[in-house]
Amino acid sequence: MKILLVDDERQFSAAVAEILRRHNYSVDTVYNGQDGLDYALSGIYDLIILDVMLPVLDGFTVLRALRARKADTPILMLTAKSEISDKIGGLNLGADDYITKPFDTEELLARIRALLRRKEKYTGDVLSFNDISIDRESPQLICGGKKIALGKKEFQILEMLMMSAGKCIDKERFIEKIWGYDTEAEYNTIEVYVSFLRKKLAAVGSSTEIKSIRGVGYTLGVKNDD
Protein backbone atom coordinates (compact mmCIF):
# COMPACT_ATOMS: atom_id res chain seq x y z
CA MET A 1 0.00 0.00 0.00
CA LYS A 2 1.34 3.44 -0.94
CA ILE A 3 0.95 6.48 1.31
CA LEU A 4 1.58 10.15 0.58
CA LEU A 5 2.69 12.16 3.62
CA VAL A 6 2.35 15.95 3.26
CA ASP A 7 3.96 17.83 6.15
CA ASP A 8 6.46 20.68 6.19
CA GLU A 9 8.25 19.51 9.37
CA ARG A 10 10.99 17.47 7.72
CA GLN A 11 12.30 15.78 10.85
CA PHE A 12 8.79 14.81 11.90
CA SER A 13 8.00 13.57 8.37
CA ALA A 14 11.15 11.46 8.28
CA ALA A 15 10.25 9.85 11.62
CA VAL A 16 6.65 9.08 10.59
CA ALA A 17 7.74 7.78 7.19
CA GLU A 18 10.24 5.44 8.85
CA ILE A 19 7.54 4.06 11.15
CA LEU A 20 5.25 3.42 8.19
CA ARG A 21 8.01 1.77 6.16
CA ARG A 22 8.75 -0.55 9.07
CA HIS A 23 5.14 -1.70 8.71
CA ASN A 24 5.73 -2.31 4.99
CA TYR A 25 3.93 0.70 3.62
CA SER A 26 5.53 2.50 0.69
CA VAL A 27 5.78 6.21 1.52
CA ASP A 28 6.43 9.41 -0.43
CA THR A 29 7.00 12.63 1.52
CA VAL A 30 6.48 16.20 0.28
CA TYR A 31 6.75 19.43 2.24
CA ASN A 32 4.29 21.96 0.83
CA GLY A 33 0.67 22.00 -0.22
CA GLN A 34 1.25 22.52 -3.93
CA ASP A 35 3.53 19.50 -4.18
CA GLY A 36 1.04 17.57 -2.08
CA LEU A 37 -1.76 18.42 -4.49
CA ASP A 38 0.33 17.56 -7.56
CA TYR A 39 1.43 14.21 -6.14
CA ALA A 40 -2.05 13.35 -4.86
CA LEU A 41 -3.63 13.96 -8.26
CA SER A 42 -1.42 11.24 -9.78
CA GLY A 43 -3.92 8.72 -8.40
CA ILE A 44 -1.26 6.22 -7.30
CA TYR A 45 -1.77 6.59 -3.55
CA ASP A 46 -3.96 4.42 -1.34
CA LEU A 47 -3.98 6.98 1.47
CA ILE A 48 -2.94 10.61 2.01
CA ILE A 49 -1.79 11.97 5.37
CA LEU A 50 -2.24 15.72 5.08
CA ASP A 51 -1.12 18.39 7.54
CA VAL A 52 -3.25 21.53 7.85
CA MET A 53 -0.51 24.13 8.36
CA LEU A 54 1.50 23.99 5.13
CA PRO A 55 3.42 26.52 3.02
CA VAL A 56 2.23 27.55 -0.48
CA LEU A 57 -1.20 25.90 -0.07
CA ASP A 58 -2.67 25.00 3.31
CA GLY A 59 -4.09 21.56 3.93
CA PHE A 60 -7.72 22.66 3.73
CA THR A 61 -7.09 24.20 0.30
CA VAL A 62 -5.44 20.99 -0.89
CA LEU A 63 -8.31 18.92 0.49
CA ARG A 64 -10.90 21.14 -1.15
CA ALA A 65 -9.08 20.96 -4.52
CA LEU A 66 -8.81 17.17 -4.40
CA ARG A 67 -12.47 16.64 -3.62
CA ALA A 68 -13.49 19.18 -6.27
CA ARG A 69 -11.60 17.06 -8.81
CA LYS A 70 -13.41 13.91 -7.63
CA ALA A 71 -10.30 12.36 -6.05
CA ASP A 72 -11.63 9.72 -3.66
CA THR A 73 -8.36 8.72 -1.99
CA PRO A 74 -8.84 8.47 1.80
CA ILE A 75 -7.39 11.52 3.55
CA LEU A 76 -6.25 11.61 7.16
CA MET A 77 -5.81 15.19 8.35
CA LEU A 78 -2.79 15.67 10.60
CA THR A 79 -2.32 18.84 12.63
CA ALA A 80 -1.12 20.39 15.85
CA LYS A 81 -4.47 22.12 16.20
CA SER A 82 -7.05 20.54 18.47
CA GLU A 83 -9.95 22.95 18.11
CA ILE A 84 -13.27 21.32 17.33
CA SER A 85 -13.91 23.91 14.60
CA ASP A 86 -10.81 22.75 12.68
CA LYS A 87 -11.88 19.13 12.90
CA ILE A 88 -15.40 19.92 11.76
CA GLY A 89 -14.07 22.09 8.93
CA GLY A 90 -11.81 19.34 7.63
CA LEU A 91 -14.49 16.68 7.83
CA ASN A 92 -17.00 18.93 6.09
CA LEU A 93 -14.53 19.47 3.24
CA GLY A 94 -14.20 15.73 2.70
CA ALA A 95 -11.51 14.48 5.07
CA ASP A 96 -12.04 10.88 6.15
CA ASP A 97 -10.44 11.16 9.57
CA TYR A 98 -8.48 13.52 11.78
CA ILE A 99 -5.61 12.99 14.22
CA THR A 100 -3.94 15.64 16.37
CA LYS A 101 -0.20 15.99 17.06
CA PRO A 102 1.33 14.66 19.21
CA PHE A 103 -0.19 11.23 18.65
CA ASP A 104 0.48 7.67 19.67
CA THR A 105 2.06 5.55 16.94
CA GLU A 106 -0.38 2.71 17.46
CA GLU A 107 -3.32 5.09 17.12
CA LEU A 108 -1.94 6.40 13.82
CA LEU A 109 -1.48 2.87 12.49
CA ALA A 110 -4.97 1.87 13.63
CA ARG A 111 -6.54 4.86 11.88
CA ILE A 112 -4.60 4.09 8.70
CA ARG A 113 -5.77 0.48 8.74
CA ALA A 114 -9.37 1.57 9.31
CA LEU A 115 -9.29 3.96 6.34
CA LEU A 116 -7.70 1.37 4.06
CA ARG A 117 -10.33 -1.19 5.07
CA ARG A 118 -13.09 1.20 4.06
CA LYS A 119 -11.62 1.81 0.62
CA GLU A 120 -10.10 -1.55 -0.30
CA LYS A 121 -11.92 -4.01 1.96
CA TYR A 122 -8.50 -4.67 3.43
CA THR A 123 -8.52 -6.94 6.46
CA GLY A 124 -5.79 -5.30 8.49
CA ASP A 125 -2.34 -6.81 8.81
CA VAL A 126 -3.23 -10.16 7.21
CA LEU A 127 -4.40 -10.49 3.61
CA SER A 128 -5.46 -13.82 2.07
CA PHE A 129 -5.96 -15.33 -1.37
CA ASN A 130 -6.56 -18.98 -2.27
CA ASP A 131 -4.24 -20.98 0.03
CA ILE A 132 -1.85 -18.18 0.99
CA SER A 133 -1.82 -15.20 3.30
CA ILE A 134 0.68 -12.44 3.98
CA ASP A 135 1.33 -10.81 7.31
CA ARG A 136 2.41 -7.16 7.37
CA GLU A 137 3.72 -7.36 10.92
CA SER A 138 6.23 -10.12 10.21
CA PRO A 139 6.18 -9.85 7.13
CA GLN A 140 5.87 -13.38 5.85
CA LEU A 141 4.13 -15.63 3.35
CA ILE A 142 1.96 -18.31 4.96
CA CYS A 143 0.56 -21.45 3.34
CA GLY A 144 -0.95 -24.10 5.57
CA GLY A 145 1.55 -24.65 8.34
CA LYS A 146 4.48 -23.33 6.33
CA LYS A 147 5.89 -19.83 6.56
CA ILE A 148 8.64 -18.00 4.71
CA ALA A 149 10.00 -14.49 5.20
CA LEU A 150 9.38 -11.85 2.54
CA GLY A 151 11.61 -8.92 1.67
CA LYS A 152 9.96 -5.48 1.65
CA LYS A 153 9.67 -5.27 -2.16
CA GLU A 154 8.50 -8.88 -2.39
CA PHE A 155 5.79 -8.14 0.15
CA GLN A 156 4.65 -5.00 -1.67
CA ILE A 157 4.48 -6.74 -5.06
CA LEU A 158 2.54 -9.68 -3.66
CA GLU A 159 0.24 -7.34 -1.74
CA MET A 160 -0.61 -5.46 -4.95
CA LEU A 161 -1.33 -8.73 -6.74
CA MET A 162 -3.52 -10.01 -3.91
CA MET A 163 -5.46 -6.76 -3.70
CA SER A 164 -6.23 -7.05 -7.42
CA ALA A 165 -6.45 -10.85 -7.72
CA GLY A 166 -7.64 -11.91 -11.16
CA LYS A 167 -6.71 -8.58 -12.71
CA CYS A 168 -3.55 -7.82 -14.64
CA ILE A 169 -1.24 -5.19 -13.17
CA ASP A 170 1.15 -3.69 -15.68
CA LYS A 171 4.82 -3.30 -14.87
CA GLU A 172 4.68 0.48 -14.97
CA ARG A 173 2.09 0.43 -12.18
CA PHE A 174 4.41 -1.63 -10.00
CA ILE A 175 7.23 0.84 -10.62
CA GLU A 176 5.03 3.86 -9.78
CA LYS A 177 3.52 2.36 -6.64
CA ILE A 178 6.60 0.70 -5.15
CA TRP A 179 9.66 2.54 -6.46
CA GLY A 180 8.11 5.94 -7.28
CA TYR A 181 8.36 8.35 -10.18
CA ASP A 182 11.98 9.35 -9.70
CA THR A 183 13.39 5.84 -9.62
CA GLU A 184 15.80 4.39 -12.13
CA ALA A 185 14.31 0.93 -11.63
CA GLU A 186 13.47 -0.84 -14.90
CA TYR A 187 10.97 -3.51 -15.85
CA ASN A 188 13.55 -6.28 -15.43
CA THR A 189 13.73 -5.30 -11.74
CA ILE A 190 10.09 -6.38 -11.41
CA GLU A 191 10.88 -9.62 -13.23
CA VAL A 192 13.64 -10.42 -10.73
CA TYR A 193 11.36 -9.93 -7.73
CA VAL A 194 8.55 -11.92 -9.33
CA SER A 195 11.04 -14.75 -9.86
CA PHE A 196 11.92 -14.63 -6.15
CA LEU A 197 8.24 -14.72 -5.22
CA ARG A 198 7.54 -17.70 -7.47
CA LYS A 199 10.31 -19.63 -5.78
CA LYS A 200 8.89 -18.81 -2.36
CA LEU A 201 5.38 -19.84 -3.41
CA ALA A 202 6.85 -23.15 -4.56
CA ALA A 203 8.81 -23.51 -1.32
CA VAL A 204 5.65 -23.38 0.79
CA GLY A 205 3.81 -25.73 -1.58
CA SER A 206 1.19 -23.21 -2.68
CA SER A 207 -1.18 -23.75 -5.61
CA THR A 208 -1.21 -19.97 -6.11
CA GLU A 209 0.82 -18.71 -9.03
CA ILE A 210 1.92 -15.41 -10.50
CA LYS A 211 1.00 -15.49 -14.16
CA SER A 212 2.77 -13.43 -16.80
CA ILE A 213 0.67 -11.56 -19.34
CA ARG A 214 3.08 -11.17 -22.23
CA GLY A 215 4.03 -7.58 -22.93
CA VAL A 216 1.80 -6.25 -20.16
CA GLY A 217 2.40 -7.41 -16.60
CA TYR A 218 1.30 -9.96 -14.03
CA THR A 219 -1.82 -11.38 -12.42
CA LEU A 220 -2.41 -13.69 -9.48
CA GLY A 221 -4.28 -16.93 -10.03
CA VAL A 222 -4.53 -20.61 -9.14
CA LYS A 223 -2.66 -23.34 -10.94
CA ASN A 224 -4.75 -25.22 -13.51
CA ASP A 225 -7.64 -22.73 -13.21
CA ASP A 226 -7.51 -21.82 -16.94
C-alpha positions in Angstrom: 0.0 0.0 0.0 1.3 3.4 -0.9 0.9 6.5 1.3 1.6 10.2 0.6 2.7 12.2 3.6 2.4 15.9 3.3 4.0 17.8 6.2 6.5 20.7 6.2 8.3 19.5 9.4 11.0 17.5 7.7 12.3 15.8 10.8 8.8 14.8 11.9 8.0 13.6 8.4 11.1 11.5 8.3 10.2 9.8 11.6 6.6 9.1 10.6 7.7 7.8 7.2 10.2 5.4 8.8 7.5 4.1 11.2 5.2 3.4 8.2 8.0 1.8 6.2 8.7 -0.6 9.1 5.1 -1.7 8.7 5.7 -2.3 5.0 3.9 0.7 3.6 5.5 2.5 0.7 5.8 6.2 1.5 6.4 9.4 -0.4 7.0 12.6 1.5 6.5 16.2 0.3 6.7 19.4 2.2 4.3 22.0 0.8 0.7 22.0 -0.2 1.3 22.5 -3.9 3.5 19.5 -4.2 1.0 17.6 -2.1 -1.8 18.4 -4.5 0.3 17.6 -7.6 1.4 14.2 -6.1 -2.1 13.4 -4.9 -3.6 14.0 -8.3 -1.4 11.2 -9.8 -3.9 8.7 -8.4 -1.3 6.2 -7.3 -1.8 6.6 -3.6 -4.0 4.4 -1.3 -4.0 7.0 1.5 -2.9 10.6 2.0 -1.8 12.0 5.4 -2.2 15.7 5.1 -1.1 18.4 7.5 -3.3 21.5 7.9 -0.5 24.1 8.4 1.5 24.0 5.1 3.4 26.5 3.0 2.2 27.6 -0.5 -1.2 25.9 -0.1 -2.7 25.0 3.3 -4.1 21.6 3.9 -7.7 22.7 3.7 -7.1 24.2 0.3 -5.4 21.0 -0.9 -8.3 18.9 0.5 -10.9 21.1 -1.2 -9.1 21.0 -4.5 -8.8 17.2 -4.4 -12.5 16.6 -3.6 -13.5 19.2 -6.3 -11.6 17.1 -8.8 -13.4 13.9 -7.6 -10.3 12.4 -6.1 -11.6 9.7 -3.7 -8.4 8.7 -2.0 -8.8 8.5 1.8 -7.4 11.5 3.5 -6.2 11.6 7.2 -5.8 15.2 8.3 -2.8 15.7 10.6 -2.3 18.8 12.6 -1.1 20.4 15.9 -4.5 22.1 16.2 -7.0 20.5 18.5 -10.0 23.0 18.1 -13.3 21.3 17.3 -13.9 23.9 14.6 -10.8 22.8 12.7 -11.9 19.1 12.9 -15.4 19.9 11.8 -14.1 22.1 8.9 -11.8 19.3 7.6 -14.5 16.7 7.8 -17.0 18.9 6.1 -14.5 19.5 3.2 -14.2 15.7 2.7 -11.5 14.5 5.1 -12.0 10.9 6.1 -10.4 11.2 9.6 -8.5 13.5 11.8 -5.6 13.0 14.2 -3.9 15.6 16.4 -0.2 16.0 17.1 1.3 14.7 19.2 -0.2 11.2 18.7 0.5 7.7 19.7 2.1 5.6 16.9 -0.4 2.7 17.5 -3.3 5.1 17.1 -1.9 6.4 13.8 -1.5 2.9 12.5 -5.0 1.9 13.6 -6.5 4.9 11.9 -4.6 4.1 8.7 -5.8 0.5 8.7 -9.4 1.6 9.3 -9.3 4.0 6.3 -7.7 1.4 4.1 -10.3 -1.2 5.1 -13.1 1.2 4.1 -11.6 1.8 0.6 -10.1 -1.5 -0.3 -11.9 -4.0 2.0 -8.5 -4.7 3.4 -8.5 -6.9 6.5 -5.8 -5.3 8.5 -2.3 -6.8 8.8 -3.2 -10.2 7.2 -4.4 -10.5 3.6 -5.5 -13.8 2.1 -6.0 -15.3 -1.4 -6.6 -19.0 -2.3 -4.2 -21.0 0.0 -1.8 -18.2 1.0 -1.8 -15.2 3.3 0.7 -12.4 4.0 1.3 -10.8 7.3 2.4 -7.2 7.4 3.7 -7.4 10.9 6.2 -10.1 10.2 6.2 -9.8 7.1 5.9 -13.4 5.8 4.1 -15.6 3.3 2.0 -18.3 5.0 0.6 -21.5 3.3 -1.0 -24.1 5.6 1.6 -24.7 8.3 4.5 -23.3 6.3 5.9 -19.8 6.6 8.6 -18.0 4.7 10.0 -14.5 5.2 9.4 -11.9 2.5 11.6 -8.9 1.7 10.0 -5.5 1.6 9.7 -5.3 -2.2 8.5 -8.9 -2.4 5.8 -8.1 0.1 4.7 -5.0 -1.7 4.5 -6.7 -5.1 2.5 -9.7 -3.7 0.2 -7.3 -1.7 -0.6 -5.5 -5.0 -1.3 -8.7 -6.7 -3.5 -10.0 -3.9 -5.5 -6.8 -3.7 -6.2 -7.1 -7.4 -6.4 -10.8 -7.7 -7.6 -11.9 -11.2 -6.7 -8.6 -12.7 -3.6 -7.8 -14.6 -1.2 -5.2 -13.2 1.2 -3.7 -15.7 4.8 -3.3 -14.9 4.7 0.5 -15.0 2.1 0.4 -12.2 4.4 -1.6 -10.0 7.2 0.8 -10.6 5.0 3.9 -9.8 3.5 2.4 -6.6 6.6 0.7 -5.2 9.7 2.5 -6.5 8.1 5.9 -7.3 8.4 8.3 -10.2 12.0 9.3 -9.7 13.4 5.8 -9.6 15.8 4.4 -12.1 14.3 0.9 -11.6 13.5 -0.8 -14.9 11.0 -3.5 -15.9 13.6 -6.3 -15.4 13.7 -5.3 -11.7 10.1 -6.4 -11.4 10.9 -9.6 -13.2 13.6 -10.4 -10.7 11.4 -9.9 -7.7 8.6 -11.9 -9.3 11.0 -14.7 -9.9 11.9 -14.6 -6.1 8.2 -14.7 -5.2 7.5 -17.7 -7.5 10.3 -19.6 -5.8 8.9 -18.8 -2.4 5.4 -19.8 -3.4 6.9 -23.2 -4.6 8.8 -23.5 -1.3 5.7 -23.4 0.8 3.8 -25.7 -1.6 1.2 -23.2 -2.7 -1.2 -23.7 -5.6 -1.2 -20.0 -6.1 0.8 -18.7 -9.0 1.9 -15.4 -10.5 1.0 -15.5 -14.2 2.8 -13.4 -16.8 0.7 -11.6 -19.3 3.1 -11.2 -22.2 4.0 -7.6 -22.9 1.8 -6.2 -20.2 2.4 -7.4 -16.6 1.3 -10.0 -14.0 -1.8 -11.4 -12.4 -2.4 -13.7 -9.5 -4.3 -16.9 -10.0 -4.5 -20.6 -9.1 -2.7 -23.3 -10.9 -4.8 -25.2 -13.5 -7.6 -22.7 -13.2 -7.5 -21.8 -16.9 
